[in-house]
Amino acid sequence: MFPGNKSNENIEITQEEARRITEAMKDPKFREMLADYMDEISDPKNKEEYNLYLEQLENQQELPKGMRLVRPKAGFCIKTMVAAEGKQNFETKLFINICSTEEAEEPRSVEVKRNGVSGTNWSVPYILGQLRYDQDTSKG
């Protein structure tokens, strides 16, 4: 899912869009502007202002229809690397933040028996947030 995508559908980009993104990333001015944008959205001061705005919308009951704010409790972060399709080397860092909230349903299990073998099927509900682009503060 990409930022701004309000549905749970994956967005497929065309070859032309991929080409344009690739070309833009070759432009030093574009990369500089993108880095400035990343700095701005990563600044805790701006994040706090955004959170205050969301709280104001919630308090005034002006959130978009079907939307509710979830305030997750921090858990842990998984840091991994992603390889581009068709390539062997890893190019992009990916951070997966694992959090918890009372808003999510409790995990459930059901005892099952298939082909004479007993076992347990688990259902682990989850809430998936929007993909967010950010900068890694470490060099590793």
C-alpha positions as CSV (number, residue, x, y, z in Angstrom):
1,M,0.0,0.0,0.0
2,F,1.3,3.5,-0.8
3,P,0.8,6.7,1.1
4,G,-2.4,8.3,0.2
5,N,-4.0,5.0,-0.8
6,K,-7.1,4.9,1.3
7,S,-8.1,1.4,0.4
8,N,-6.5,-1.9,1.3
9,E,-5.7,-2.6,-2.4
10,N,-2.2,-2.9,-3.7
11,I,-1.2,-0.3,-6.2
12,E,0.5,-1.5,-9.4
13,I,2.7,1.1,-11.1
14,T,3.1,1.0,-14.9
15,Q,6.5,0.7,-16.6
16,E,6.2,4.3,-17.6
17,E,5.7,5.4,-14.0
18,A,8.7,3.3,-12.9
19,R,10.8,4.8,-15.6
20,R,9.8,8.3,-14.5
21,I,10.6,7.6,-10.9
22,T,14.0,6.1,-11.9
23,E,14.8,9.2,-14.0
24,A,13.7,11.6,-11.2
25,M,16.0,9.8,-8.8
26,K,19.0,10.5,-11.1
27,D,18.3,14.2,-10.8
28,P,20.4,15.7,-7.9
29,K,17.9,18.5,-7.4
30,F,15.0,16.1,-7.1
31,R,17.0,13.9,-4.6
32,E,17.8,17.1,-2.6
33,M,14.2,18.1,-2.5
34,L,13.2,14.6,-1.5
35,A,15.7,14.6,1.3
36,D,14.4,17.9,2.6
37,Y,10.9,16.5,2.6
38,M,12.0,13.4,4.5
39,D,13.7,15.6,7.1
40,E,10.5,17.7,7.4
41,I,8.2,14.7,8.0
42,S,10.8,13.1,10.3
43,D,11.1,16.2,12.6
44,P,9.5,15.4,15.9
45,K,8.1,19.0,16.1
46,N,6.2,18.4,12.9
47,K,5.0,15.0,14.0
48,E,3.7,16.5,17.3
49,E,1.8,19.2,15.3
50,Y,0.3,16.6,13.1
51,N,-0.8,14.5,16.1
52,L,-2.3,17.5,17.8
53,Y,-4.3,18.2,14.6
54,L,-5.6,14.6,14.5
55,E,-6.6,14.9,18.2
56,Q,-8.4,18.1,17.5
57,L,-10.3,16.4,14.6
58,E,-11.2,13.5,16.9
59,N,-12.4,15.8,19.8
60,Q,-14.6,17.8,17.4
61,Q,-15.8,14.5,15.9
62,E,-14.6,15.6,12.5
63,L,-12.6,12.5,11.5
64,P,-13.4,11.2,8.1
65,K,-16.3,8.7,8.1
66,G,-15.2,5.2,9.1
67,M,-11.9,6.5,10.5
68,R,-10.8,6.2,14.2
69,L,-7.6,7.0,15.8
70,V,-5.6,4.1,17.3
71,R,-2.9,4.9,19.8
72,P,-0.7,1.8,19.8
73,K,1.7,0.8,22.6
74,A,5.3,0.4,21.5
75,G,6.6,-3.1,21.2
76,F,9.7,-3.8,19.1
77,C,11.0,-3.1,15.6
78,I,12.2,-5.6,13.0
79,K,14.9,-4.3,10.7
80,T,15.4,-6.2,7.4
81,M,16.6,-5.6,3.9
82,V,14.6,-5.8,0.7
83,A,16.0,-6.9,-2.7
84,A,14.7,-5.3,-5.9
85,E,12.8,-7.8,-8.0
86,G,15.1,-10.0,-10.0
87,K,18.2,-8.9,-8.1
88,Q,20.3,-10.8,-5.6
89,N,21.7,-7.9,-3.6
90,F,19.6,-6.1,-0.9
91,E,19.1,-2.4,-1.6
92,T,16.4,-1.0,0.7
93,K,16.1,-1.1,4.5
94,L,12.6,-2.0,5.8
95,F,11.5,-1.5,9.4
96,I,8.5,-3.3,10.7
97,N,7.1,-1.8,13.9
98,I,5.3,-4.3,16.1
99,C,2.9,-2.6,18.5
100,S,-0.2,-3.6,20.5
101,T,-3.5,-2.0,21.2
102,E,-6.8,-2.7,23.0
103,E,-8.5,-1.9,19.7
104,A,-7.4,-5.2,18.1
105,E,-9.4,-8.4,18.8
106,E,-7.8,-11.1,20.9
107,P,-6.1,-14.0,19.2
108,R,-8.3,-17.1,19.0
109,S,-7.5,-20.8,18.6
110,V,-9.6,-23.7,17.5
111,E,-8.8,-27.4,17.9
112,V,-9.0,-29.2,14.6
113,K,-8.6,-32.7,13.4
114,R,-7.6,-33.4,9.7
115,N,-6.7,-36.8,8.3
116,G,-6.6,-38.3,11.8
117,V,-4.1,-35.7,13.0
118,S,-5.1,-33.3,15.8
119,G,-3.8,-29.7,15.9
120,T,-4.7,-26.1,16.6
121,N,-5.6,-23.4,14.1
122,W,-4.8,-19.9,15.3
123,S,-6.4,-16.6,14.2
124,V,-4.2,-13.6,15.0
125,P,-6.0,-10.3,14.2
126,Y,-3.9,-7.4,13.2
127,I,-4.2,-3.8,12.2
128,L,-2.0,-2.7,9.3
129,G,-1.0,1.0,9.1
130,Q,0.0,3.0,6.1
131,L,3.4,2.5,4.6
132,R,5.5,5.4,5.7
133,Y,8.8,6.5,4.2
134,D,11.4,7.8,6.7
135,Q,15.1,8.0,7.2
136,D,17.3,5.6,9.1
137,T,19.2,7.5,11.7
138,S,21.9,4.8,11.9
139,K,24.4,3.9,9.3
140,G,24.1,0.2,9.8
